[in-house]
Amino acid sequence: MLDSAKKLAVGGNPSTVSNGAERTNVLANASWFLRYSMVVALFGLILATSVLDSSFLGIGNLLNLLRQWAPPGLMAVGMTFVIISGGFDLSVGGTYAAATVLSASLVVNAHLPIPIAVLLTVLMGSGIGLINGVVITRLEVNPFVATLGMGFIVTGLNEVVSNATPVIVDNAAFQVLGGGDLLGLPIPGIILVIVLIIGDLLLGRSVYGRYVYAIGGSDEASRLTGLRTRSVRTLAYVITGALAALAGCIIASQLGEGQGDIGQNVELGVITIVIVGGNAVSGGEGAMWRTITGIAILAILGNAFDHLQISTFWQEVIEGTIIIGAMAIDSYGKRRG
Amino acid sequence: MQNTGTPNDGSDKPKWVEASSHAGDAGAAAALSSRVRRSGQAPIMRLTGIEKTYPGVRALRGIDLEVFSGEVHALVGENGAGKSTLLKIACGALTPSAGRIELEDRTVTFDHPSAARAAGIVAVYQELTIIPALSAMANVFLGREKRQFGFLRREAMLGEFRSLQKQLDVKIDPDRRAGSLSIADQQSLEIMRGLVAETKILILDEPTASIGPSEREALYAIVDRLRARGVAILFISHDLDEILNLADRITVLRDGGSVGSKPRSEWTKASMVDAMLGESLESTLRTHSKGASVSGKDYLRATDVSVPGKVQGVSLGVKRGEVLGIAGLVGSGRTELLRALVGMEPKSTGTLVLDGKEVPWPRFPRAARDLGIALCPEDRKRQGLVLSLPSYANVTLTNPWKGSYLGILSPRGEMARARPATDRLALQGGALRRRVKTLSGGNQQKLVLAKWLEAGVNVLLVDEPTRGVDVGAKVELYAVLESMAQSGVAIILVSSELEEVVANSDRVLVLSRGQLIGEIPGRTSTKEDVIKMIFAAEMTSAG
């Protein structure tokens, strides 16, 4: 060791530079596996599940999974923007539950056409996101606290307005949104795929997406560069609020009712998707394909649990382990890289 | 000749032979002569062939250092010479890439600062580690609370706190919130914290950089007392007079290597400066390229700029093509002045005239950018760049729309847009594709400059452009600033390296305690002119 040290000491600058570059390459190769570790895990999971359960890869089962996981998937797309921007949104559960009630009563009580009802509900979700964004960027309240509080407010108001009674929808046309098919594909699944594609373009290829990565990576550097960091941040919450409301409409349609109390712990499930996919909770890094990976992992895992008849308690234990494992891999990758 | 090889030493050569092959020149010879002189006493700590490499950067290249009990050993060198890295290695905050650390003739490896602390090595950093919300006493005993059954023994701690106060001859209310104390008092707390444990080596990283003259005297007295008690003290400072007064032994670092390690009596101020800079460097840093001085009207004129508590009523003007230097010690308000001009100090006031027209005072960075004023901040990793983005995206970050097609970005389009600016700054082509984290300090700084070059700003404020940048890149960076100035940009330059400000500015404004105390011509003046002006002002304000 001392010998090599001596050589370096005599070698001078040029050798150091090449030495540094080599090391970066080696690290880049080593980190490839870490980078795609969750995708590898996903394929392992697909393989294992299809061996254990022959009906898993059946087209009917897969389409059903798509329908079932569309609402949390939609919310995860929004949450990806928020988390990469360095934030957090704990109010999506409240928004989602409020949206089931609002969309149901707009259809049942106000007799509005379904597209208008959905549009108004999504606007309500955007409004909640806007308030979140303003509270976080203007009043400078920590995102965790601001959205936690907002979740309580929305949930409480929702119960007050709806008198804590479910709004039953007996409108067949409304049930198409969550239960219908188009060209043999579940409509919620089609909506999810479209939102994922738009979300990926927006995050990965658009100027707005670039700004989201920038403020998540360094808010101060972005501000000094002259970016409108507050607007960028606020928009991420607006997107999340809108998608949470859309998810609520789909669920209301699937359940045939709007229910004020179904949003509990929904936000944690959504954040789990984003984290399990390997997006950095600290912000600045991540991608939409990671969120897709997260949706797929949790969907397949849930499916396997059901088929193997594992108790929900053990499901929670396993999910918790996976979250922590994903984070540990992420931190390990950062330390190495 | 004692200590020529320890049991742990794998080589059978006498150690001084090995040591000399690392340092090669005067350093080893001096270390050797000092060992002869002190043949009766072994060093308490000996660092041999210490190296530290980061990808693309070699921060330390084989440094030998010996520290003796009851001595003040000063480390001097320019910013980026490796002083702080070396100290961090000595106190276990960093692990060396190669080399050996011996403590009282046993080879040790510190994998954590707490291991060094347990061995009696205590470091007081430039950035203090006081917890502002806790009381003064709680800070001193943090992690070493006196306890019984898990409960704090307040009286016992108070007794020790008082005796420590007596040792250092300071007066601090033990129950006061540490955050409300002066910087000097906070520093005393850090030292007291060190003394709670048995301290063999005390490391002080630029302890006097941010405190005033009378507080310095108090600190010198503390150092004297600790030295008399047999503590070894490693001391970093930029103030050469202070070092000559205080140190028993001085090691000069340059460019990650040791240039010389000799007893105090063998150094003079001049020989230290020569060793620090290397004569050739001093001449290259002095560009002298501009023959005629810039003429014409001020492009930017800021009048009566104030930042509460930091800057008081400073006025300045800068012309297109001119480099205006701002010199001052830490705490003089130089950074806050720049931040105010780009809207980063919301409480600042002043009037701003651009190109003869009065414009609203910038309240946020976007407003300043729209006026064509931009800042290359001192903390380029946190404030200048987004490390998680690729290099090209940092250059185009001011306005990615320009490189996009209907708002859709492509790496190719962005790189094509970034390239003219980075080519002008001689940033190697491959660097654009690499992650910012893997670039050297000099190249990172060039990225920040390229961002503003690309955005086409009229006024560029540059804060500490060469901090942590190696010497060759320093020269390049100043050449880049010069060429930006020649293309019509008005530049305001701030650096804690007074030589660099003076050598690379057309005019230099001198700040002291938030006030403008004078102006001297750049390039032909010297660092000493600035220092004299600052001390003259401090004397009158103190008297």
Interface residues (C-beta under 8 A of the other chain):
Chain A: M1 L2 S4 A5 K6 L8 A9 N13 T16 V17 N19 G20 A21 R23 T24 L201 R205 S206 V207 Y208 G209 R210 Y211 Y213 A214 G216 G217 S218 E220 A221 S222 R223 L224 T225 G226 L227 R228 G284 E285
Chain B: G10 S11 E18 S21 H22 G49 E51 T53 Y54 P55 G56 V57 R58 R61 G62 S97 A98 G99 R100 V342 M344 F364 P365 R366 A368 R369 D370 A374 L375 P377 R382 Q383 G384 L385 V386 L387 S388 L389 A393 L397 T398 P400 W401 S404 G407 I408 L409 S410 T438 K451
